[in-house]
Amino acid sequence: MQTVPISVPLSEFRANTSAIIDLVEKGETVRILRHGKPVAELVPMAAEVATKVPSWKRPIEPLRYLKPPSKSGAQMIVEEREGGW
């Protein structure tokens, strides 16, 4: 069921921005008017967008590399450097 957006003049939006954002957080849609004409709508974030973690904030999976038991890590690095990338 679609709710009717709350319409507010730009001057009221400027004066009460925090309170209007609180309404949007609670699920209301707010339409902002300039000279009586709609210029913007504030709508609540979709649940999936609000909770999705950006890729740069996700934990990094450690790199798993198996080395032969006969070689040390230092030996493997030297061989890698000598062999080129």
Jmol script that loads the backbone (N, CA, C; Angstrom):
load data "model"
ATOM      1  N   MET A   1       0.833  -1.178   0.000  1.00  0.00           N
ATOM      2  CA  MET A   1       0.000   0.000   0.000  1.00  0.00           C
ATOM      3  C   MET A   1       0.879   1.243   0.000  1.00  0.00           C
ATOM      4  N   GLN A   2       0.690   2.102  -0.991  1.00  0.00           N
ATOM      5  CA  GLN A   2       1.473   3.325  -1.153  1.00  0.00           C
ATOM      6  C   GLN A   2       0.921   4.413  -0.236  1.00  0.00           C
ATOM      7  N   THR A   3       1.809   5.052   0.529  1.00  0.00           N
ATOM      8  CA  THR A   3       1.373   6.154   1.386  1.00  0.00           C
ATOM      9  C   THR A   3       1.565   7.473   0.650  1.00  0.00           C
ATOM     10  N   VAL A   4       0.753   8.458   0.993  1.00  0.00           N
ATOM     11  CA  VAL A   4       0.852   9.780   0.386  1.00  0.00           C
ATOM     12  C   VAL A   4       2.048  10.491   1.009  1.00  0.00           C
ATOM     13  N   PRO A   5       2.954  11.042   0.178  1.00  0.00           N
ATOM     14  CA  PRO A   5       4.121  11.707   0.751  1.00  0.00           C
ATOM     15  C   PRO A   5       3.734  12.988   1.491  1.00  0.00           C
ATOM     16  N   ILE A   6       4.511  13.293   2.510  1.00  0.00           N
ATOM     17  CA  ILE A   6       4.342  14.541   3.240  1.00  0.00           C
ATOM     18  C   ILE A   6       5.038  15.619   2.418  1.00  0.00           C
ATOM     19  N   SER A   7       4.355  16.728   2.140  1.00  0.00           N
ATOM     20  CA  SER A   7       4.944  17.817   1.365  1.00  0.00           C
ATOM     21  C   SER A   7       5.345  18.947   2.293  1.00  0.00           C
ATOM     22  N   VAL A   8       6.583  19.437   2.120  1.00  0.00           N
ATOM     23  CA  VAL A   8       7.061  20.562   2.931  1.00  0.00           C
ATOM     24  C   VAL A   8       7.753  21.567   2.025  1.00  0.00           C
ATOM     25  N   PRO A   9       7.535  22.867   2.298  1.00  0.00           N
ATOM     26  CA  PRO A   9       8.271  23.879   1.537  1.00  0.00           C
ATOM     27  C   PRO A   9       9.764  23.817   1.876  1.00  0.00           C
ATOM     28  N   LEU A  10      10.584  24.268   0.957  1.00  0.00           N
ATOM     29  CA  LEU A  10      12.030  24.240   1.143  1.00  0.00           C
ATOM     30  C   LEU A  10      12.448  24.983   2.410  1.00  0.00           C
ATOM     31  N   SER A  11      11.811  26.098   2.703  1.00  0.00           N
ATOM     32  CA  SER A  11      12.167  26.861   3.908  1.00  0.00           C
ATOM     33  C   SER A  11      11.901  26.053   5.175  1.00  0.00           C
ATOM     34  N   GLU A  12      10.812  25.297   5.192  1.00  0.00           N
ATOM     35  CA  GLU A  12      10.513  24.447   6.356  1.00  0.00           C
ATOM     36  C   GLU A  12      11.512  23.290   6.443  1.00  0.00           C
ATOM     37  N   PHE A  13      11.880  22.741   5.278  1.00  0.00           N
ATOM     38  CA  PHE A  13      12.872  21.661   5.271  1.00  0.00           C
ATOM     39  C   PHE A  13      14.196  22.153   5.849  1.00  0.00           C
ATOM     40  N   ARG A  14      14.632  23.344   5.428  1.00  0.00           N
ATOM     41  CA  ARG A  14      15.881  23.910   5.958  1.00  0.00           C
ATOM     42  C   ARG A  14      15.811  24.119   7.467  1.00  0.00           C
ATOM     43  N   ALA A  15      14.679  24.597   7.947  1.00  0.00           N
ATOM     44  CA  ALA A  15      14.534  24.896   9.371  1.00  0.00           C
ATOM     45  C   ALA A  15      14.407  23.636  10.224  1.00  0.00           C
ATOM     46  N   ASN A  16      13.904  22.553   9.643  1.00  0.00           N
ATOM     47  CA  ASN A  16      13.611  21.342  10.423  1.00  0.00           C
ATOM     48  C   ASN A  16      14.223  20.083   9.807  1.00  0.00           C
ATOM     49  N   THR A  17      15.400  20.219   9.237  1.00  0.00           N
ATOM     50  CA  THR A  17      16.018  19.101   8.528  1.00  0.00           C
ATOM     51  C   THR A  17      16.123  17.844   9.386  1.00  0.00           C
ATOM     52  N   SER A  18      16.604  17.990  10.608  1.00  0.00           N
ATOM     53  CA  SER A  18      16.797  16.820  11.474  1.00  0.00           C
ATOM     54  C   SER A  18      15.472  16.105  11.745  1.00  0.00           C
ATOM     55  N   ALA A  19      14.436  16.864  12.055  1.00  0.00           N
ATOM     56  CA  ALA A  19      13.126  16.258  12.335  1.00  0.00           C
ATOM     57  C   ALA A  19      12.563  15.569  11.087  1.00  0.00           C
ATOM     58  N   ILE A  20      12.790  16.159   9.928  1.00  0.00           N
ATOM     59  CA  ILE A  20      12.277  15.567   8.688  1.00  0.00           C
ATOM     60  C   ILE A  20      13.037  14.283   8.362  1.00  0.00           C
ATOM     61  N   ILE A  21      14.345  14.288   8.591  1.00  0.00           N
ATOM     62  CA  ILE A  21      15.127  13.058   8.385  1.00  0.00           C
ATOM     63  C   ILE A  21      14.645  11.959   9.331  1.00  0.00           C
ATOM     64  N   ASP A  22      14.285  12.336  10.564  1.00  0.00           N
ATOM     65  CA  ASP A  22      13.734  11.354  11.514  1.00  0.00           C
ATOM     66  C   ASP A  22      12.461  10.725  10.959  1.00  0.00           C
ATOM     67  N   LEU A  23      11.603  11.532  10.318  1.00  0.00           N
ATOM     68  CA  LEU A  23      10.374  10.994   9.717  1.00  0.00           C
ATOM     69  C   LEU A  23      10.713   9.983   8.619  1.00  0.00           C
ATOM     70  N   VAL A  24      11.707  10.317   7.800  1.00  0.00           N
ATOM     71  CA  VAL A  24      12.100   9.417   6.708  1.00  0.00           C
ATOM     72  C   VAL A  24      12.648   8.114   7.283  1.00  0.00           C
ATOM     73  N   GLU A  25      13.440   8.212   8.353  1.00  0.00           N
ATOM     74  CA  GLU A  25      13.960   7.002   9.002  1.00  0.00           C
ATOM     75  C   GLU A  25      12.844   6.100   9.486  1.00  0.00           C
ATOM     76  N   LYS A  26      11.721   6.692   9.875  1.00  0.00           N
ATOM     77  CA  LYS A  26      10.577   5.916  10.378  1.00  0.00           C
ATOM     78  C   LYS A  26       9.708   5.365   9.252  1.00  0.00           C
ATOM     79  N   GLY A  27      10.088   5.636   7.992  1.00  0.00           N
ATOM     80  CA  GLY A  27       9.354   5.050   6.874  1.00  0.00           C
ATOM     81  C   GLY A  27       8.519   6.024   6.061  1.00  0.00           C
ATOM     82  N   GLU A  28       8.482   7.291   6.435  1.00  0.00           N
ATOM     83  CA  GLU A  28       7.690   8.288   5.700  1.00  0.00           C
ATOM     84  C   GLU A  28       8.444   8.757   4.458  1.00  0.00           C
ATOM     85  N   THR A  29       7.707   9.152   3.428  1.00  0.00           N
ATOM     86  CA  THR A  29       8.280   9.794   2.253  1.00  0.00           C
ATOM     87  C   THR A  29       7.978  11.280   2.359  1.00  0.00           C
ATOM     88  N   VAL A  30       8.989  12.102   2.143  1.00  0.00           N
ATOM     89  CA  VAL A  30       8.821  13.550   2.263  1.00  0.00           C
ATOM     90  C   VAL A  30       9.135  14.184   0.914  1.00  0.00           C
ATOM     91  N   ARG A  31       8.191  14.990   0.418  1.00  0.00           N
ATOM     92  CA  ARG A  31       8.363  15.711  -0.842  1.00  0.00           C
ATOM     93  C   ARG A  31       8.716  17.157  -0.513  1.00  0.00           C
ATOM     94  N   ILE A  32       9.777  17.662  -1.119  1.00  0.00           N
ATOM     95  CA  ILE A  32      10.217  19.030  -0.868  1.00  0.00           C
ATOM     96  C   ILE A  32       9.750  19.916  -2.022  1.00  0.00           C
ATOM     97  N   LEU A  33       9.129  21.034  -1.657  1.00  0.00           N
ATOM     98  CA  LEU A  33       8.567  21.950  -2.648  1.00  0.00           C
ATOM     99  C   LEU A  33       9.364  23.253  -2.697  1.00  0.00           C
ATOM    100  N   ARG A  34       9.574  23.756  -3.891  1.00  0.00           N
ATOM    101  CA  ARG A  34      10.159  25.091  -4.082  1.00  0.00           C
ATOM    102  C   ARG A  34       9.151  25.886  -4.897  1.00  0.00           C
ATOM    103  N   HIS A  35       8.687  26.985  -4.308  1.00  0.00           N
ATOM    104  CA  HIS A  35       7.653  27.823  -4.934  1.00  0.00           C
ATOM    105  C   HIS A  35       6.424  26.991  -5.295  1.00  0.00           C
ATOM    106  N   GLY A  36       6.092  26.036  -4.421  1.00  0.00           N
ATOM    107  CA  GLY A  36       4.901  25.215  -4.595  1.00  0.00           C
ATOM    108  C   GLY A  36       5.053  24.044  -5.554  1.00  0.00           C
ATOM    109  N   LYS A  37       6.225  23.903  -6.172  1.00  0.00           N
ATOM    110  CA  LYS A  37       6.436  22.812  -7.126  1.00  0.00           C
ATOM    111  C   LYS A  37       7.398  21.783  -6.522  1.00  0.00           C
ATOM    112  N   PRO A  38       7.089  20.491  -6.677  1.00  0.00           N
ATOM    113  CA  PRO A  38       7.978  19.453  -6.131  1.00  0.00           C
ATOM    114  C   PRO A  38       9.336  19.462  -6.841  1.00  0.00           C
ATOM    115  N   VAL A  39      10.409  19.434  -6.043  1.00  0.00           N
ATOM    116  CA  VAL A  39      11.757  19.398  -6.604  1.00  0.00           C
ATOM    117  C   VAL A  39      12.542  18.177  -6.147  1.00  0.00           C
ATOM    118  N   ALA A  40      12.121  17.542  -5.045  1.00  0.00           N
ATOM    119  CA  ALA A  40      12.842  16.369  -4.548  1.00  0.00           C
ATOM    120  C   ALA A  40      11.934  15.551  -3.649  1.00  0.00           C
ATOM    121  N   GLU A  41      12.275  14.278  -3.518  1.00  0.00           N
ATOM    122  CA  GLU A  41      11.586  13.396  -2.574  1.00  0.00           C
ATOM    123  C   GLU A  41      12.621  12.656  -1.762  1.00  0.00           C
ATOM    124  N   LEU A  42      12.416  12.631  -0.465  1.00  0.00           N
ATOM    125  CA  LEU A  42      13.253  11.826   0.423  1.00  0.00           C
ATOM    126  C   LEU A  42      12.476  10.555   0.730  1.00  0.00           C
ATOM    127  N   VAL A  43      13.088   9.428   0.425  1.00  0.00           N
ATOM    128  CA  VAL A  43      12.432   8.146   0.666  1.00  0.00           C
ATOM    129  C   VAL A  43      13.321   7.291   1.554  1.00  0.00           C
ATOM    130  N   PRO A  44      12.719   6.435   2.368  1.00  0.00           N
ATOM    131  CA  PRO A  44      13.532   5.556   3.226  1.00  0.00           C
ATOM    132  C   PRO A  44      14.389   4.619   2.383  1.00  0.00           C
ATOM    133  N   MET A  45      15.546   4.271   2.926  1.00  0.00           N
ATOM    134  CA  MET A  45      16.432   3.327   2.248  1.00  0.00           C
ATOM    135  C   MET A  45      15.782   1.951   2.252  1.00  0.00           C
ATOM    136  N   ALA A  46      16.023   1.207   1.188  1.00  0.00           N
ATOM    137  CA  ALA A  46      15.557  -0.180   1.142  1.00  0.00           C
ATOM    138  C   ALA A  46      16.333  -0.974   2.188  1.00  0.00           C
ATOM    139  N   ALA A  47      15.708  -1.927   2.802  1.00  0.00           N
ATOM    140  CA  ALA A  47      16.328  -2.702   3.879  1.00  0.00           C
ATOM    141  C   ALA A  47      17.630  -3.372   3.425  1.00  0.00           C
ATOM    142  N   GLU A  48      17.648  -3.925   2.216  1.00  0.00           N
ATOM    143  CA  GLU A  48      18.846  -4.614   1.744  1.00  0.00           C
ATOM    144  C   GLU A  48      19.997  -3.646   1.490  1.00  0.00           C
ATOM    145  N   VAL A  49      19.693  -2.436   1.051  1.00  0.00           N
ATOM    146  CA  VAL A  49      20.738  -1.439   0.802  1.00  0.00           C
ATOM    147  C   VAL A  49      21.285  -0.913   2.119  1.00  0.00           C
ATOM    148  N   ALA A  50      20.421  -0.711   3.083  1.00  0.00           N
ATOM    149  CA  ALA A  50      20.841  -0.152   4.367  1.00  0.00           C
ATOM    150  C   ALA A  50      21.744  -1.106   5.141  1.00  0.00           C
ATOM    151  N   THR A  51      21.587  -2.411   4.954  1.00  0.00           N
ATOM    152  CA  THR A  51      22.366  -3.372   5.732  1.00  0.00           C
ATOM    153  C   THR A  51      23.532  -3.970   4.957  1.00  0.00           C
ATOM    154  N   LYS A  52      23.641  -3.697   3.662  1.00  0.00           N
ATOM    155  CA  LYS A  52      24.720  -4.272   2.861  1.00  0.00           C
ATOM    156  C   LYS A  52      26.053  -3.638   3.251  1.00  0.00           C
ATOM    157  N   VAL A  53      27.037  -4.473   3.501  1.00  0.00           N
ATOM    158  CA  VAL A  53      28.368  -4.005   3.897  1.00  0.00           C
ATOM    159  C   VAL A  53      29.185  -3.766   2.629  1.00  0.00           C
ATOM    160  N   PRO A  54      29.779  -2.570   2.473  1.00  0.00           N
ATOM    161  CA  PRO A  54      30.596  -2.317   1.289  1.00  0.00           C
ATOM    162  C   PRO A  54      31.786  -3.274   1.228  1.00  0.00           C
ATOM    163  N   SER A  55      32.250  -3.556   0.021  1.00  0.00           N
ATOM    164  CA  SER A  55      33.340  -4.526  -0.148  1.00  0.00           C
ATOM    165  C   SER A  55      34.595  -4.109   0.603  1.00  0.00           C
ATOM    166  N   TRP A  56      34.866  -2.813   0.712  1.00  0.00           N
ATOM    167  CA  TRP A  56      36.081  -2.375   1.386  1.00  0.00           C
ATOM    168  C   TRP A  56      35.999  -2.542   2.902  1.00  0.00           C
ATOM    169  N   LYS A  57      34.800  -2.848   3.436  1.00  0.00           N
ATOM    170  CA  LYS A  57      34.660  -3.070   4.875  1.00  0.00           C
ATOM    171  C   LYS A  57      34.575  -4.555   5.235  1.00  0.00           C
ATOM    172  N   ARG A  58      34.484  -5.417   4.244  1.00  0.00           N
ATOM    173  CA  ARG A  58      34.390  -6.852   4.517  1.00  0.00           C
ATOM    174  C   ARG A  58      35.742  -7.390   4.954  1.00  0.00           C
ATOM    175  N   PRO A  59      35.738  -8.416   5.805  1.00  0.00           N
ATOM    176  CA  PRO A  59      37.019  -8.999   6.231  1.00  0.00           C
ATOM    177  C   PRO A  59      37.774  -9.578   5.045  1.00  0.00           C
ATOM    178  N   ILE A  60      39.080  -9.490   5.109  1.00  0.00           N
ATOM    179  CA  ILE A  60      39.931 -10.020   4.042  1.00  0.00           C
ATOM    180  C   ILE A  60      40.223 -11.486   4.328  1.00  0.00           C
ATOM    181  N   GLU A  61      40.047 -12.303   3.325  1.00  0.00           N
ATOM    182  CA  GLU A  61      40.359 -13.724   3.440  1.00  0.00           C
ATOM    183  C   GLU A  61      41.872 -13.884   3.330  1.00  0.00           C
ATOM    184  N   PRO A  62      42.517 -14.497   4.316  1.00  0.00           N
ATOM    185  CA  PRO A  62      43.980 -14.633   4.251  1.00  0.00           C
ATOM    186  C   PRO A  62      44.412 -15.498   3.069  1.00  0.00           C
ATOM    187  N   LEU A  63      45.557 -15.148   2.519  1.00  0.00           N
ATOM    188  CA  LEU A  63      46.115 -15.896   1.412  1.00  0.00           C
ATOM    189  C   LEU A  63      46.703 -17.201   1.943  1.00  0.00           C
ATOM    190  N   ARG A  64      46.329 -18.291   1.344  1.00  0.00           N
ATOM    191  CA  ARG A  64      46.830 -19.598   1.756  1.00  0.00           C
ATOM    192  C   ARG A  64      47.854 -20.056   0.711  1.00  0.00           C
ATOM    193  N   TYR A  65      49.066 -20.305   1.168  1.00  0.00           N
ATOM    194  CA  TYR A  65      50.119 -20.742   0.262  1.00  0.00           C
ATOM    195  C   TYR A  65      50.850 -21.898   0.915  1.00  0.00           C
ATOM    196  N   LEU A  66      50.904 -23.008   0.238  1.00  0.00           N
ATOM    197  CA  LEU A  66      51.590 -24.189   0.767  1.00  0.00           C
ATOM    198  C   LEU A  66      53.027 -24.207   0.280  1.00  0.00           C
ATOM    199  N   LYS A  67      53.959 -24.302   1.214  1.00  0.00           N
ATOM    200  CA  LYS A  67      55.365 -24.375   0.838  1.00  0.00           C
ATOM    201  C   LYS A  67      55.850 -25.799   1.051  1.00  0.00           C
ATOM    202  N   PRO A  68      56.766 -26.212   0.210  1.00  0.00           N
ATOM    203  CA  PRO A  68      57.336 -27.544   0.413  1.00  0.00           C
ATOM    204  C   PRO A  68      58.076 -27.586   1.750  1.00  0.00           C
ATOM    205  N   PRO A  69      57.991 -28.682   2.472  1.00  0.00           N
ATOM    206  CA  PRO A  69      58.628 -28.766   3.786  1.00  0.00           C
ATOM    207  C   PRO A  69      60.150 -28.639   3.732  1.00  0.00           C
ATOM    208  N   SER A  70      60.741 -28.868   2.570  1.00  0.00           N
ATOM    209  CA  SER A  70      62.202 -28.823   2.476  1.00  0.00           C
ATOM    210  C   SER A  70      62.741 -27.403   2.295  1.00  0.00           C
ATOM    211  N   LYS A  71      61.889 -26.428   2.053  1.00  0.00           N
ATOM    212  CA  LYS A  71      62.342 -25.052   1.794  1.00  0.00           C
ATOM    213  C   LYS A  71      61.830 -24.110   2.873  1.00  0.00           C
ATOM    214  N   SER A  72      62.654 -23.127   3.191  1.00  0.00           N
ATOM    215  CA  SER A  72      62.220 -22.093   4.139  1.00  0.00           C
ATOM    216  C   SER A  72      61.488 -21.001   3.361  1.00  0.00           C
ATOM    217  N   GLY A  73      60.818 -20.152   4.087  1.00  0.00           N
ATOM    218  CA  GLY A  73      60.129 -19.027   3.457  1.00  0.00           C
ATOM    219  C   GLY A  73      61.102 -18.110   2.738  1.00  0.00           C
ATOM    220  N   ALA A  74      62.271 -17.878   3.354  1.00  0.00           N
ATOM    221  CA  ALA A  74      63.287 -17.021   2.741  1.00  0.00           C
ATOM    222  C   ALA A  74      63.784 -17.611   1.423  1.00  0.00           C
ATOM    223  N   GLN A  75      64.006 -18.947   1.397  1.00  0.00           N
ATOM    224  CA  GLN A  75      64.466 -19.590   0.169  1.00  0.00           C
ATOM    225  C   GLN A  75      63.428 -19.433  -0.942  1.00  0.00           C
ATOM    226  N   MET A  76      62.174 -19.566  -0.584  1.00  0.00           N
ATOM    227  CA  MET A  76      61.110 -19.439  -1.588  1.00  0.00           C
ATOM    228  C   MET A  76      61.047 -18.016  -2.138  1.00  0.00           C
ATOM    229  N   ILE A  77      61.267 -17.021  -1.281  1.00  0.00           N
ATOM    230  CA  ILE A  77      61.257 -15.626  -1.737  1.00  0.00           C
ATOM    231  C   ILE A  77      62.416 -15.375  -2.700  1.00  0.00           C
ATOM    232  N   VAL A  78      63.612 -15.868  -2.351  1.00  0.00           N
ATOM    233  CA  VAL A  78      64.788 -15.687  -3.220  1.00  0.00           C
ATOM    234  C   VAL A  78      64.532 -16.342  -4.573  1.00  0.00           C
ATOM    235  N   GLU A  79      64.007 -17.558  -4.591  1.00  0.00           N
ATOM    236  CA  GLU A  79      63.714 -18.245  -5.850  1.00  0.00           C
ATOM    237  C   GLU A  79      62.683 -17.486  -6.669  1.00  0.00           C
ATOM    238  N   GLU A  80      61.683 -16.939  -6.000  1.00  0.00           N
ATOM    239  CA  GLU A  80      60.643 -16.171  -6.678  1.00  0.00           C
ATOM    240  C   GLU A  80      61.249 -14.951  -7.346  1.00  0.00           C
ATOM    241  N   ARG A  81      62.131 -14.247  -6.626  1.00  0.00           N
ATOM    242  CA  ARG A  81      62.765 -13.041  -7.173  1.00  0.00           C
ATOM    243  C   ARG A  81      63.695 -13.373  -8.336  1.00  0.00           C
ATOM    244  N   GLU A  82      64.452 -14.452  -8.211  1.00  0.00           N
ATOM    245  CA  GLU A  82      65.373 -14.843  -9.278  1.00  0.00           C
ATOM    246  C   GLU A  82      64.635 -15.308 -10.526  1.00  0.00           C
ATOM    247  N   GLY A  83      63.510 -15.965 -10.316  1.00  0.00           N
ATOM    248  CA  GLY A  83      62.736 -16.495 -11.425  1.00  0.00           C
ATOM    249  C   GLY A  83      61.889 -15.445 -12.122  1.00  0.00           C
ATOM    250  N   GLY A  84      61.728 -14.292 -11.512  1.00  0.00           N
ATOM    251  CA  GLY A  84      60.866 -13.257 -12.105  1.00  0.00           C
ATOM    252  C   GLY A  84      59.413 -13.502 -11.780  1.00  0.00           C
ATOM    253  N   TRP A  85      58.633 -12.532 -12.045  1.00  0.00           N
ATOM    254  CA  TRP A  85      57.199 -12.602 -11.753  1.00  0.00           C
ATOM    255  C   TRP A  85      56.553 -13.272 -12.895  1.00  0.00           C
TER     256      TRP A  85
END
end "model"
wireframe off; spacefill off
backbone 0.3
color backbone group
